[in-house]
Amino acid sequence: MNKRGTGAVFCLIAAILFASRYITAAIFMSGVSSWSSGLFGAGLQYVGTPLNTFSIISLIVGIGYLLWAEISEMKKK
């Protein structure tokens, strides 16, 4: 797999991790009879920040790989 493909995969992983935090909180809160933003915020706090942290790290790595691929391509020309 080339650098662009690796960068795209890392960006995809970041998007999946970012979305899974909210999906996990929604699943956790599925038994609640009424919804509010404060209640959903509490669900997000229960899920925690590791998914958010890993998604940011994956996004930075993915963008780094994409930039590296573009810089390498520019140097070839």
N, C-alpha and C positions, 0 to 999 in steps of 0.2 A: 504494500500500500504506500502510495506516495505521501508527501507532506500535506498536500491539499486534502486528500482523503482523510488523513489522520486528524487534521484540524476540523474538518466537517463532522467527523464522528465525535470529537470532544465537544463541539458546540451542540450536537444532538443530545449527548449525555447530559450536558448542562440544562438543556430545556426539559428533559425528562425528569431530572432531579428537582428542578424548580417547580414543575407542575405536580410532582408526587407529594410535595409538602402540603399543598392545598387540597389535593385529593385525599390524603391521609387524614387531614383535619376534618374534612367533610364526612368521611366515613366514621371517624370517631364521634362526630356530632349527629350522626344519623338518627339516633334514638330520641332526640330532643323534639318536643312538641311544637315549640315556636323558635324562630330564628331571629337573631339580632347581630349587629356588627360586633358588639362587645362580647357576645357569647362565642362568635366565631374567632375573635381575637384570642379568647381564652383557650380555644381548641388549638390555635396555632402555637400558643405558648406551651401547651402540653406536648405538642409534637417536637418542639425545640428548634434549634438553629443548625444542627449538623447538615441537614439536607441543603439548606440555603448556602452554607459555607462550602460544601463540596461542589455545588452548582457554580458558584463564583470561581472557584479554583479551576474547574473543568472549562469554564468559559474563557478564562485567562489563558490557559494552556492551548485551547483551540484557536484563539485569536493569534497567539504566539506562533503556532504552527502555520497558520494561513499567511501571516506576515513574513515568516521565514521562507515560505515557498515563493511568495511574490518577490522578495528581495533576491533570492537565488535566481529566479527567472530574469530579473532585470540585469543582474550581473552577467548572465550568459549572453545577452544581447549587447 
